[in-house]
Amino acid sequence: MNLDYIIPNNWSILEEGFDPNQVKASESLFSIGNGAMGQRANFEEKYSGPTFQGSYIAGVYYPDKTRVGWWKNGYPEYFAKVLNAPSWIGINVTINNEQLDLFACKNVKDFRRELNMKEGWLSRSFVATLQNDIEVEVKTKRFLSLDLDEVGAINFNITALNSDAEITFEPYIDSGITNEDTNWDDKFWDTVKVSQDGEKALIEAKTMKTEFYTCTFMESQLFHNGNRVEIASEKEETATTIAFSYTQKVTKGDTFSIHKFGGYTVDRNHDKNELVAAAKTTLNKAKTAGFSKLLDNQKQAWAQIWDMADITIEGDVKAQQGIRFNIFHLNQTYLGTDATLNIGPKGFTGEKYGGSTYWDTEAYCIPFYMATKDQSVARKLLAYRYNHLPKAIENAEKLGFTNGAALYPMVTMNGEECHNEWEITFEEIHRNGAIAFAIFNYYRYTGDFSYIPEMGLEVLIGIARFWHQRANFSTNMNKYMILGVTGPNEYENNINNNWYTNYIAKWCIDYTLETIEKVKEGHSVDFERISGKTKITHEELALWKKVADNMYFPYSEEHDIYLQQDGFLDKELITVADLDASQRPINQKWSWDRILRSPYIKQADLLQGMYFFEDQFTTEELERHFDFYEPFTVHESSLSPCVHSIQAAKLDRMDQAYTFYLRTSRLDLDDYNHEVHEGLHITSMAGTWMSIVEGFGGMRIKNDTLSFEPKIPNQWKGYSFKVNFRHQIIKVAVNQSETQFELEGDADLDILVNGKVITISANNLVTV
């Protein structure tokens, strides 16, 4: 399979030439979404070749029973599955009684697929010769509306090229859907009712166990040479499908078209007894607007998103395409309109990593959403964790923790842990720290302290209680230690004293103690409420402080570095450069036993801590640790290259920073990890944005002030981005000789540029 077949382009993802071996990869890369639903780029017409069919509804999931050989106390009862939803996109096409199927055609030429990121639509065009020698030209366009987010629209056109023809369109909806990813091959959907109202088709279905009620719907309009035609339909119905067929005779050169509107109404947004009525109302709105008007609205909605979120790069088309691809998919996945949703690691592009929420949200995504949208969007993501605090306490109780200690899940849909690998579920506890860090980071960036007395302090108290109880005192070392953990580097399981975990535990406790005092002094009413609810005492806080002040950190005097964990130097320290390339990626070539005994690091671990807490380490300390650990890092996690890119830029290693940037921005486009067919790496895409804004742009908050230390790779002529900082929008444009700052707002703003204070006035360009 050609892993580099996507054509470089500033605003589009382009594929030319039909290759069945690339279909599954393209289904991922060309996926579309609108925050409320999404789908892989499956063909509308029948395709008998290898394909991964996938449509998804935000927040709808199934609790697939955990499958393990040996049950352990505290195991999650289920593994939440992102559900393949009923499909509404299908349009069977027959020409002179021969079905259109690209896998079965005699010949396919001029195949072109485009995902237009600027305007938010997906198109295909090709010329196909069927087995009956009829030659047709097909042009399709599809999008999921941002304006009416329960609706998607398809424009499917067929032109008869070499003879007159009888063409039949058979649009259908289908609830007889199965998941690619199941533990027990359970049936996930129960079809309640299939019905028709004129040209509207509706299927009511509910998920098993979780009982999410949905209505999948469709309605179509027909056109002959662009003119609307009314054609009597023939209905075909089964227990799980409903289809209408429309037949038209056309002469050679004529075009027969169908505009299909479809989508979902869900009981997350409507009364479950009103889903059909809501579907009909939505279809009427879509049909009244029509495909062209809906598409115009789509273009306008995306123009608004890009006005704030776009990053421009001059002189490097692959880099430009990469960053826009990442920004586009982040906005397709989550728009901040629903506080009960979060950012799943595959978004709407696949089923792997069941569950909607990982620590990726707090560690990587919140900075992107804070800076490219209103701060209320990031606040919703933090409120999501506050709303799950009772479940986090319950999760900790299952593992034996008490007194309101909270352990947030590694993977969740509703606050319950639903990850069923023990070395992750029980041991990758550093996730707690990322949630506390996000609270700190939100306040640091937005200046909005109100979240903390309203919600955040209770979260911090639960997390601090967990760390206090999880640490144990070593009489041998006269220090507190955290044993039996998995750090961010998942190629090390059940280790002792992972530096990152110990460091973030200490930091969480210190930050919580500091925040308690701040709320006590400035928000006494809130403090009384919180202290009454959590029953914190001076004695308990003193015990926390004792743990934080006496935390153990493994250290090597010989190398003058902190050790990733106890015993790291006992490994055979062969760098990645000296590893046979045929052994990569090691997660696909080696046994787990061999990986665990190796020095190889999946992703930034100790360096993740130095990224979070950069201001607590000197540049010289960062350099020593970077030089020691990066050569052992295989970057087989999507979350790894971005952190290393930011740190390489900080160290003025711009060639290395650029290489890491290109890897993170084109991770999926160039399929670095040989797994793009399973779906995209959505959450790491926010890290790509950070690579430019925090890496090359050097954006930080220093002394409550926005700070930049701009740098530029030699490969670029220039780049620009915008950030929304405390309700003021700053545009930063960097080229090889200077940086320009422009402020959209009504008040002056002081920023730091390379350590010097610069005042920007509203709508006035400042060049440094």
Secondary structure, DSSP 4 states (H G I P E B T S, - for coil): --TT-SBP-SSEEEEES--GGGHHHHHHHT-EE-SSEEE----SS---SS----EEETT-EEEEEP--SS--TT--SEEEEEP-PPB---EEEEETTEE--TTT-SEEEEEEEEEETTTTEEEEEEEEE-TT--EEEEEEEEEE-SSSTTEEEEEEEEEE-SS-EEEEEEEEEE-----SS-SS----EEEEEEEEETTEEEEEEEETTT--EEEEEEEEEEEETTEEE----EEEE-SSEEEEEEEEEE-TT-EEEEEEEEEEEETTTS-GGGHHHHHHHHHHHHHHHHHHHHHHHHHHHHHHHHHHH--EEES-HHHHHHHHHHHHHHHHH--S--TT----TTTTS---S-SSB-THIIIIIHHHHHHHS-HHHHHHHHHHHHHTHHHHHHHHHHTT--TT-----SSBSSSS-----HHHHTT-TTHHHHHHHHHHHHHHHH---THIIIIIHHHHHHHHHHHHHH-EEETTTTEEE--SB--S-TTS-SBS--HHHHHHHHHHHHHHHHHHHHHHHH-HHHHHHHHHHH---HHHHHHHHHHHHTB---EETTTTEE-SSTTGGGS----GGGS-GGG-SHHHHS-HHHHHHS--BSS-SHHHHHHHTGGGS-HHHHHHHHHHHGGGB---STTHHHHHHHHHHHTT-HHHHHHHHHHHHTTTTTTTTS-GGG---HHHHHHHHHIIIIIIS--EEETTEEEE-----TT-SEEEEEEEETTEEEEEEEESS-EEEEEESSS-EEEEETTEEEEE-BT--EE-
